[in-house]
């Protein structure tokens, strides 16, 4: 008897979704900076930046509920039991992380922000090797790629003549 393969375990679907996630994450800074400009949020106005972030995340949450309701063909509203656990996680992770992210975006150029995110991702991949080494198959090329990326980024920050230096 053969089992039907889950759609989210197919290599092509996983690769496509990974690309979509990368595009969405990579477009975050330009979208935020454009939103600041359209809503006339000054880089010195921290309160407006936080309100902007709150509106953006509230709209994202509403969209998640709408799409989940369409998929399930019934109105999806989180129950109190889930909210009891979700709200503290949201406050600790999302609010804490994005508080600094949105303020930082207001004080940097789009290119600098993109380079910082790129370096952060490189470091996360490199660190994941040491943390999850037992569950991942890593090739020497993967580690060298990440190490090369981090070293190149460090050189860029030291020498402004290197292309894309910030």
N, C-alpha and C positions, 0 to 999 in steps of 0.2 A: 504494500500500500504506500503510495507516495503522498507526502504532505505538500500542501500549497505553501509556497514561499511568501512570507510576509513582505509587503511592498517596501517597507522601510529597511529591509535587510538586503535589498538588491543593490549591487555596486553602483549602477548608473544613477539610481534614485538618491543614494547616499551622497554621491559626488555632486549631483545637481543641487541638493539641499545644502551641502557644505558651501558651494559657490554662492548660493543665494544669501546664506548667512554672512559670508565674507563681504559681499556687496553691501548688505544692509549695515553691517558694522563699519565698514570703510566709508560709508556715506554719512555716518552720524555727525561728524564735525561740520562738513559743509551744510548739512540740513539745519543744524543748530545755529550756525553763523548766519545762514540765510533767514532763519526765523527771527533771530535777534534783529537783523536789519529791517525785515518787514514789520515787526512789531515795535520797532524803535526802542529796543532795550539797550541802554547804555552799558558800556563795559564796567563802569563804576557802580552800577545799580544792582547790588547783590540780591536785594529782595525781589526785584522784577525777574532776575535770572532764575531764582528758585520757583517763583510762580509759573514762569514759562515751562520749567521742567515738570512741575506738578501737573499743569494742563496737558502737556505732551504724554505723560505716563497715564493720566486718567483716561485720555482718549484711547490710548493703546489698550488699557484694561477693558474699556467698553467694547472695542473692536474684538478682543478675544472672546468676550461673552457673546457678542453677536454671531461670530463665526462658529463658536461651539454650539450655540442654540440652533443655527442652521444645520450643522452637521448632525446633531442629535434629534432634530425635528421636535424640540420642546424648549421652553424657556429655561436657560441654565443660570441659576443664581447660586453662588457659593453658600453652603450652610454654615451655621455658627461654629461647628466643630472644626471645619477646615480653616475658617477665619482665625480661630484661636491660635493656630500654628502659623498661618500665612502672614498675619500682620506683624508679629515680632521679626520674622525673617525679612520681610519687606523693609521694615524700619532699619534693621541692622545692615543689611546688604545694599539694597537699592538706594535708600535715602542717604545712607552714609557715603557710599561710593559716588553717587551721582551729584551730591552736593558739591564735592570738590571738582568733579569733572566739568560740570556746567560753569562754575566760576572760572576754572582754568581755561576753558574754551574761549571765554570772553576776553582773556588776556593774552592770547597767542594767535599766531597766524594759522591758516588751514594747513599749510605745508608742515610747519613745526608740529602741530597736533597729530597729523598723519604719521610723521616720523616717530613720535613718541609712542603712538599706538603700535606701530610696526615693531619697535624695539621691545615693547611690553609683550607682544605676542611671541617674539623670538625667545625671550627669557622664559615665558611660560612653557613653551615647548621644550626648551633645554631643561628646565627644572622638572618637568613631568617625567623626563627620562630617569632622573634619580629617585623620584617619588614612586612611580609606577613601573619601574624597571621589570619587576617580576611578572607583570601582566601584559607587557607590550613587547613586540619584537622590533628591536631597533637595529638598524644597520649603521655601520660607521659613517656612511654618507649623510644620514640624517643628523647625527651629532655634529659632524664637521660643517654642514650647511648652517646650522643654528649658531655654532661658534663663529663661523666666518661672518654671518650677518651681524652678530653683536659686536665683533671687533671692527667691522667696517663702519658701523654706526658710531662707535666710540671715536674712530678716526675723523669722521665727519664733524663731530662736535668739537674736536680740537683744531682742525684745519679748515678754514672757510674756503679754501681754493678747491676742495673736493666737491664735485657736483652734488647738489641737493643738501648741502650743509645747512644746519640750522643754528 
